[in-house]
């Protein structure tokens, strides 16, 4: 795809970062060491996979550039944003998006400090944003990695629940009809498919799935979005695993509640995962 290659990571906003790490460890995920963003009042733990990851993001200094995260957390905990993987560098992706008559921002730097056994590491990134009306219903940006060698250690990728990567991000919106033109333009018309009131955007090996509340409940009967959720927003992170039975056994040992969906996937409710509904399925 011209400009965007896939989903790099999903940000899950959390009220208490240390509690969130405990919660996600109980779910069977390994986490990277705590990272502290330079020049911002935020820190994170990351659930790393081979090609993508989930970022648990919290406030550690409320006085330092945290307005957007604070505003989200005033409404609810849970999945907040999708970061796309640029095709090439952030600047190359920006140029490609401009050719599509889109309006990406200038790349802006981001860095965070993490403590490793061998000493301090500083992963660095280059971020590009699009206007909200060019990614309707979805808070998103592009995240280029300038130091990818610092992002993954073998022990961070070994998850007791058998998770291997993101399969899909499910977004609930009031109407999907208003999204189609924008996402056709962003990803190309052949990447966007529609069935009734559900729109699916294929991005490499991953998917963005947009649906209305009623259609979401039809596809995922029994999943409670919670009283704090109002569209639009990300509601479900679909995670690929090696073997569902292994994942089921892990969740059972940890006394995590989950439901078996009609297609055999395992649904962990938002109350068990800091506001994120998790849907485990074999990759």
Secondary structure, DSSP 4 states (H G I P E B T S, - for coil): --SEEEEEEEEEE-S-HHHHHHHHHHTT---PPPEEETTSSEEEEEEE-SS-EEEEEEES-TTSS-HHHHHHHHH--EEEEEEEEESSSHHHHHHHHHHTT--PPPPEEEEEEEEETTEEEEEEEEEEE--GGGSTT--EEEEEES-GGGS--GGGS--TT-EEEEEEEEEE-S-STTTHHHHHHHH-GGGEEEETTEEEEEETTEEEEEE-HHHHHHHSTT----TT--SSEEEEEEEEES-HHHHHHHHHHTT---EE-TTS-EEE-GGGTTT-EEEEEE-
